[in-house]
């Protein structure tokens, strides 16, 4: 009964985080089809009803920056999962792509410092505040 509302909230929050992160100097790259800079933006806009609740953020400081960032998160949970009602973050270098070398991952677009987020239902201001404080 609540799926449509949850998907709508997740989509909106993921886009808001992507827009915020795209202006923050701590992030090297932001991967979200809702951003006009994403290579698949036009296709996503034409074919999807929303841009999804997943996004990828690449920290400019690579693996060490990701380690510090993940240790400081308070609201977002670091977990090797892709979601539910809580916002989760996973790190492909230790989960889905752990059998590859750093160089192999970078060659396919997953450099050290890449984080995959599944955005939940928390208030967007709370999520951005948590990401901001984790970067401090």
N, CA and C of each residue as an Amber inpcrd file, in Angstrom:
protein
   408
   0.8100000  -1.2000000   0.0000000   0.0000000   0.0000000   0.0000000
   0.8570000   1.2690000   0.0000000   2.0590000   1.1980000   0.5290000
   2.8610000   2.4170000   0.6520000   4.0010000   2.4980000  -0.3590000
   4.0990000   1.5370000  -1.2620000   5.2350000   1.4980000  -2.1810000
   5.3610000   2.7770000  -3.0030000   4.2990000   3.2620000  -3.5850000
   4.3750000   4.4530000  -4.4310000   4.9040000   5.6550000  -3.6550000
   4.4440000   5.8310000  -2.4430000   4.8920000   6.9530000  -1.6200000
   6.3610000   6.7860000  -1.2360000   6.7620000   5.5700000  -0.9010000
   8.1620000   5.3310000  -0.5400000   9.0900000   5.5600000  -1.7200000
   8.7190000   5.0890000  -2.9000000   9.5450000   5.2740000  -4.0920000
   9.6400000   6.7550000  -4.4360000   8.5260000   7.4580000  -4.3620000
   8.5370000   8.8990000  -4.6470000   9.4850000   9.6300000  -3.6910000
   9.4300000   9.3070000  -2.4150000  10.2920000   9.9590000  -1.4070000
  11.7560000   9.6140000  -1.6520000  12.0590000   8.3610000  -1.9190000
  13.4240000   7.9320000  -2.1800000  13.9840000   8.6160000  -3.4180000
  13.1920000   8.6780000  -4.4900000  13.6110000   9.3490000  -5.7170000
  13.9440000  10.8190000  -5.4620000  13.0550000  11.5120000  -4.7850000
  13.2420000  12.9470000  -4.5330000  14.4700000  13.1880000  -3.6540000
  14.6380000  12.3700000  -2.6430000  15.7790000  12.5550000  -1.7350000
  17.1000000  12.2420000  -2.4270000  17.1300000  11.1900000  -3.2360000
  18.3680000  10.8490000  -3.9490000  18.7620000  11.9710000  -4.9010000
  17.7920000  12.5460000  -5.5910000  18.0960000  13.6490000  -6.5000000
  18.5930000  14.8650000  -5.7240000  17.9750000  15.1640000  -4.6070000
  18.4090000  16.3060000  -3.7950000  19.8350000  16.1070000  -3.2900000
  20.1650000  14.8980000  -2.8650000  21.5310000  14.6170000  -2.4060000
  22.5120000  14.7120000  -3.5660000  22.1230000  14.1940000  -4.7170000
  22.9950000  14.2660000  -5.8960000  23.2630000  15.7140000  -6.2740000
  22.2400000  16.5480000  -6.2560000  22.4220000  17.9650000  -6.5840000
  23.3230000  18.6450000  -5.5640000  23.1090000  18.3610000  -4.2790000
  23.9460000  18.9310000  -3.2240000  25.4000000  18.4780000  -3.3900000
  25.6010000  17.1830000  -3.5740000  26.9610000  16.6310000  -3.6640000
  27.6930000  17.1380000  -4.9030000  26.9490000  17.4110000  -5.9730000
  27.5970000  17.8540000  -7.2120000  28.2330000  19.2330000  -7.0710000
  27.8730000  19.9690000  -6.0280000  28.4740000  21.2840000  -5.7910000
  29.4810000  21.2650000  -4.6530000  29.6630000  20.1180000  -4.0200000
  30.5510000  20.0220000  -2.8540000  31.9470000  19.5920000  -3.3000000
  32.9830000  20.3090000  -2.8800000  34.3430000  19.9940000  -3.3350000
  34.8980000  18.6660000  -2.8270000  34.2790000  18.0650000  -1.8290000
  34.7800000  16.7830000  -1.3080000  34.4880000  15.6250000  -2.2560000
  33.5730000  15.8500000  -3.2040000  33.1960000  14.7780000  -4.1280000
  33.8110000  15.0120000  -5.4980000  34.5080000  14.0080000  -5.9870000
  35.1260000  14.0610000  -7.3100000  34.0730000  13.9130000  -8.4060000
  33.1200000  13.0230000  -8.1440000  32.0780000  12.7420000  -9.1310000
  30.8120000  12.2960000  -8.4370000  29.6840000  12.5920000  -9.0680000
  28.3760000  12.1720000  -8.5610000  27.6880000  11.4170000  -9.6940000
  27.2230000  10.2210000  -9.3790000  26.5660000   9.3620000 -10.3660000
  25.0760000   9.2520000 -10.0280000  24.2590000   9.9520000 -10.7990000
  22.8080000   9.8530000 -10.6210000  22.1580000  10.3160000 -11.9160000
  21.2640000   9.5100000 -12.4910000  20.6870000   9.8510000 -13.7870000
  19.7920000  11.0860000 -13.7710000  19.4560000  11.5830000 -12.5960000
  18.6580000  12.7990000 -12.5090000  19.4510000  14.0680000 -12.7630000
  20.7660000  13.9690000 -12.7320000  21.6050000  15.1350000 -12.9950000
  21.7660000  15.3270000 -14.5060000  21.6010000  16.5330000 -14.9900000
  21.7770000  16.7840000 -16.4250000  23.1640000  16.4030000 -16.9380000
  24.1510000  16.3500000 -16.0640000  25.5130000  15.9780000 -16.4570000
  25.7110000  14.4750000 -16.6090000  24.7540000  13.6770000 -16.1720000
  24.8840000  12.2150000 -16.2720000  24.7340000  11.8010000 -17.7380000
  25.5770000  10.8860000 -18.2150000  25.5180000  10.5090000 -19.6350000
  24.1860000   9.8980000 -20.0780000  23.4160000   9.3520000 -19.1570000
  22.1350000   8.7420000 -19.5070000  20.9340000   9.5920000 -19.0880000
  21.1780000  10.8510000 -18.7770000  20.0980000  11.7060000 -18.2760000
  18.9240000  11.8030000 -19.2580000  19.2050000  12.0450000 -20.5260000
  18.1260000  12.2190000 -21.5110000  17.2810000  10.9520000 -21.6330000
  17.9370000   9.8110000 -21.6610000  17.2040000   8.5390000 -21.7630000
  16.3800000   8.3140000 -20.4940000  16.9810000   8.5630000 -19.3330000
  16.2630000   8.3800000 -18.0730000  15.0610000   9.3100000 -17.9840000
  15.2420000  10.5470000 -18.4000000  14.1510000  11.5210000 -18.3470000
  12.9970000  11.1190000 -19.2670000  13.3450000  10.5610000 -20.4180000
  12.3190000  10.1800000 -21.3960000  11.6100000   8.8750000 -21.0510000
  12.2730000   7.9880000 -20.3180000  11.7120000   6.6510000 -20.1270000
  11.3080000   6.3140000 -18.6940000  11.8110000   7.0330000 -17.7210000
  11.5410000   6.6860000 -16.3230000  10.5400000   7.6420000 -15.6930000
   9.8730000   7.1520000 -14.6890000   8.9880000   7.9720000 -13.8740000
   9.7210000   8.2260000 -12.5620000  10.6790000   9.1350000 -12.5890000
  11.5940000   9.3570000 -11.4730000  12.9510000   8.7850000 -11.8260000
  13.9630000   9.1600000 -11.0910000  15.3230000   8.7680000 -11.4270000
  15.9140000   7.7210000 -10.4810000  15.1560000   7.2320000  -9.5390000
  15.6350000   6.1790000  -8.6590000  16.2180000   6.6790000  -7.3590000
  16.3010000   5.7710000  -6.4200000  16.7930000   6.0860000  -5.0880000
  18.2280000   5.6680000  -4.8450000  18.9220000   5.2660000  -5.9090000
  20.3290000   4.8710000  -5.7840000  21.1990000   5.9870000  -6.3410000
  22.3590000   6.1770000  -5.7190000  23.3260000   7.0960000  -6.2800000
  24.7150000   6.6800000  -5.8680000  25.6740000   7.0800000  -6.6860000
  27.0760000   6.8220000  -6.3950000  27.8000000   8.1310000  -6.1700000
  28.6120000   8.1700000  -5.1250000  29.4270000   9.3460000  -4.8350000
  30.8780000   8.9170000  -4.7690000  31.7370000   9.6560000  -5.4470000
  33.1770000   9.4040000  -5.3970000  33.8270000  10.4920000  -4.5700000
  34.4400000  10.0980000  -3.4750000  35.1510000  11.0540000  -2.6430000
  36.4890000  11.4070000  -3.2680000  36.8170000  12.6910000  -3.2610000
  38.0450000  13.1710000  -3.8890000  39.2920000  12.5580000  -3.2480000
  39.2320000  12.1960000  -2.0040000  40.4020000  11.6510000  -1.3130000
  40.5710000  10.1520000  -1.4270000  39.7810000   9.4880000  -2.2830000
  39.9190000   8.0520000  -2.5000000  39.5610000   7.2190000  -1.2790000
  40.2370000   6.0700000  -1.1620000  39.9520000   5.1210000  -0.0830000
  40.0940000   5.6970000   1.3120000  41.1840000   6.4200000   1.6090000
  41.3120000   6.9910000   2.9560000  40.1720000   7.9610000   3.3050000
  39.7410000   8.7530000   2.3380000  38.6290000   9.6710000   2.5840000
  37.3390000   8.8920000   2.8310000  37.1430000   7.8180000   2.0750000
  35.9480000   6.9850000   2.2780000  35.9610000   6.3530000   3.6580000
  37.1160000   5.8770000   4.1010000  37.2220000   5.2800000   5.4350000
  36.8110000   6.2840000   6.5140000  37.3630000   7.4870000   6.4480000
  37.0300000   8.5220000   7.4420000  35.5490000   8.8820000   7.3850000
  35.0430000   9.0700000   6.1790000  33.6520000   9.4540000   5.9840000
  32.7070000   8.4080000   6.5810000  32.9390000   7.1500000   6.2700000
  32.0620000   6.0780000   6.7460000  32.0940000   5.9380000   8.2590000
  33.2400000   6.1680000   8.8660000  33.3500000   6.0800000  10.3300000
  32.5770000   7.1920000  11.0300000  32.3870000   8.3050000  10.3520000
  31.7470000   9.4700000  10.9670000  30.2370000   9.5420000  10.7640000
  29.7050000   8.7490000   9.8510000  28.2550000   8.7910000   9.6140000
  27.5000000   8.4130000  10.8830000  26.4110000   9.1130000  11.1450000
  25.6090000   8.8330000  12.3340000  24.1980000   8.3570000  12.0050000
  23.6220000   8.8850000  10.9370000  22.2670000   8.5020000  10.5450000
  22.2800000   7.4300000   9.4620000  23.1200000   7.6200000   8.4750000
  23.2400000   6.6700000   7.3690000  24.0070000   5.4420000   7.8600000
  23.5060000   4.2700000   7.5300000  24.1170000   3.0170000   7.9810000
  25.0270000   2.4400000   6.9060000  26.2370000   2.0830000   7.3110000
  27.2000000   1.4230000   6.4150000  26.8660000  -0.0630000   6.4380000
  26.3370000  -0.5520000   5.3150000  25.8920000  -1.9450000   5.2550000
  25.9650000  -2.4590000   3.8230000  26.3570000  -3.7040000   3.6460000
  26.4270000  -4.2790000   2.2890000  25.0550000  -4.7260000   1.8040000
  24.1750000  -3.7730000   1.6050000  22.8070000  -4.0750000   1.2080000
  22.3180000  -2.9650000   0.2940000  21.2010000  -3.1850000  -0.3230000
  20.6520000  -2.1690000  -1.2090000  19.2700000  -1.7420000  -0.7760000
  19.0760000  -1.5740000   0.4860000  17.9600000  -0.7900000   0.8900000
  16.7850000  -1.3350000   1.6150000  15.8970000  -0.4250000   1.7500000
  14.6960000  -0.5710000   2.5280000  14.2510000   0.8300000   2.8830000
  13.7490000   1.0220000   4.0700000  13.2820000   2.3480000   4.4770000
  14.3940000   3.2020000   5.0670000  15.5210000   2.5920000   5.4070000
  16.6590000   3.3250000   5.9610000  17.7020000   3.5490000   4.8830000
  18.3770000   4.6890000   4.9450000  19.4360000   4.9780000   3.9920000
  20.6650000   4.1550000   4.3460000  21.1820000   3.4790000   3.3320000
  22.3510000   2.6210000   3.5050000  23.4340000   3.0390000   2.5260000
  24.6810000   2.7820000   2.9070000  25.8110000   3.0420000   2.0240000
  26.6970000   1.8080000   2.0220000  27.1550000   1.4250000   0.8400000
  28.0910000   0.3050000   0.7370000  29.3010000   0.7700000  -0.0510000
  30.3770000   0.0510000   0.1300000  31.6390000   0.3860000  -0.5140000
  32.0540000  -0.7830000  -1.3980000  31.8940000  -0.6340000  -2.7200000
  32.1620000  -1.7390000  -3.6350000  33.5590000  -2.3540000  -3.5060000
  34.5480000  -1.5790000  -3.0870000  35.9000000  -2.1540000  -2.9850000
  35.9700000  -3.2550000  -1.9250000  35.0080000  -3.2730000  -0.9920000
  34.9820000  -4.3090000   0.0410000  33.7800000  -5.2410000  -0.0670000
  32.8960000  -4.9860000  -1.0340000  31.7010000  -5.8250000  -1.1610000
  31.6120000  -6.4050000  -2.5710000  30.8240000  -5.7940000  -3.4250000
  30.5190000  -6.3550000  -4.7400000  31.7250000  -6.5250000  -5.6580000
  32.7740000  -5.7270000  -5.4840000  33.9370000  -5.7760000  -6.3730000
  35.2330000  -6.0590000  -5.6020000  35.1110000  -6.7530000  -4.4900000
  36.2720000  -6.9870000  -3.6180000  37.3150000  -7.9160000  -4.2300000
  36.9350000  -8.7090000  -5.1950000  37.8920000  -9.6460000  -5.8030000
  38.7320000  -8.9890000  -6.8990000  38.4370000  -7.7390000  -7.2000000
  39.1850000  -7.0130000  -8.2230000  40.2460000  -6.1390000  -7.5590000
  41.2980000  -5.8590000  -8.2920000  42.3180000  -4.9400000  -7.7860000
  41.7990000  -3.5130000  -7.9010000  42.4600000  -2.6160000  -7.2200000
  42.1080000  -1.2050000  -7.2940000  42.1400000  -0.7160000  -8.7390000
  43.1480000  -1.1420000  -9.4750000  43.2880000  -0.7320000 -10.8710000
  42.1660000  -1.2940000 -11.7420000  41.7930000  -2.5530000 -11.5080000
  40.7020000  -3.1660000 -12.2760000  39.3800000  -2.4460000 -12.0070000
  39.1370000  -2.1250000 -10.7420000  37.9060000  -1.3950000 -10.4060000
  37.8990000  -0.0200000 -11.0610000  39.0070000   0.6880000 -10.9690000
  39.0820000   2.0320000 -11.5620000  38.8370000   1.9760000 -13.0630000
  39.3240000   0.9410000 -13.7150000  39.1640000   0.8120000 -15.1660000
  37.6990000   0.6600000 -15.5850000  36.8610000   0.1610000 -14.6880000
  35.4330000   0.0150000 -15.0190000  34.5850000   1.0920000 -14.3410000
  35.2400000   2.1340000 -13.8090000  34.5020000   3.2630000 -13.2500000
  34.1690000   3.1770000 -11.7840000  34.8760000   2.3090000 -11.0420000
  34.6310000   2.1750000  -9.6050000  35.9510000   2.3870000  -8.8660000
  36.4050000   3.6360000  -8.7990000  37.6840000   3.8980000  -8.1310000
  37.5610000   3.7750000  -6.6170000  38.6940000   3.6380000  -5.9480000
  38.6800000   3.6950000  -4.4890000  38.0830000   5.0410000  -4.0970000
  37.2360000   5.0290000  -3.1040000  36.5200000   6.2380000  -2.7060000
  35.1080000   6.2980000  -3.2600000  34.7250000   5.3040000  -4.0730000
  33.3720000   5.2300000  -4.6300000  32.4490000   4.6120000  -3.5870000
  31.3410000   5.2840000  -3.3110000  30.3490000   4.7950000  -2.3580000
  28.9990000   4.6960000  -3.0460000  28.2840000   3.6130000  -2.7730000
  26.9660000   3.3770000  -3.3670000  25.9100000   3.5640000  -2.2710000
  24.9740000   4.4830000  -2.5160000  23.9310000   4.7960000  -1.5480000
  22.5810000   4.2890000  -2.0260000  21.8370000   3.7330000  -1.1050000
  20.4340000   3.4010000  -1.3010000  19.6720000   4.3200000  -0.3520000
  18.9550000   5.2880000  -0.9060000  18.3480000   6.3380000  -0.0990000
  16.9980000   5.8860000   0.4480000  16.8400000   6.0740000   1.7510000
  15.6220000   5.6630000   2.4410000  14.6300000   6.7960000   2.6090000
  13.9040000   6.7560000   3.7140000  12.7860000   7.6690000   3.9140000
  13.0560000   8.7780000   4.9290000  14.2830000   8.8800000   5.4070000
  14.5870000   9.9260000   6.3700000  14.3720000  11.3060000   5.7540000
  14.2210000  12.3140000   6.5870000  14.0830000  13.6890000   6.1090000
  15.3500000  14.0870000   5.3550000  15.1860000  14.7230000   4.2050000
  16.3340000  15.0840000   3.3770000  17.3060000  16.0000000   4.1230000
  16.7910000  16.9350000   4.9110000  17.6830000  17.8220000   5.6690000
  18.5410000  17.0340000   6.6470000  17.9730000  15.9890000   7.2490000
  18.7330000  15.1470000   8.1770000  19.8100000  14.3640000   7.4430000
  19.4850000  13.8580000   6.2660000  20.4750000  13.0980000   5.4860000
  21.6410000  13.9910000   5.0600000  21.3260000  15.1570000   4.5210000
  22.3960000  16.0570000   4.0860000  23.2180000  16.5350000   5.2750000
  22.5820000  16.7690000   6.4040000  23.3280000  17.1620000   7.6080000
  24.2860000  16.0570000   8.0340000  23.8560000  14.8110000   7.9400000
  24.7340000  13.7020000   8.3140000  25.9190000  13.5970000   7.3560000
  25.6600000  13.7180000   6.0660000  26.7560000  13.6650000   5.0940000
  27.7060000  14.8310000   5.3150000  27.1730000  16.0040000   5.5900000
  28.0100000  17.1930000   5.8180000  28.9090000  17.0070000   7.0300000
  28.3430000  16.5450000   8.1210000  29.1690000  16.3880000   9.3270000
  30.1980000  15.2740000   9.1490000  29.8820000  14.2730000   8.3560000
  30.8380000  13.1830000   8.1140000  32.0210000  13.6550000   7.2740000
  31.8240000  14.7050000   6.4920000  32.9060000  15.2640000   5.6800000
  33.8060000  16.2140000   6.4640000  33.2960000  16.7040000   7.5980000
  34.0460000  17.7240000   8.3730000  35.3450000  17.1760000   8.9300000
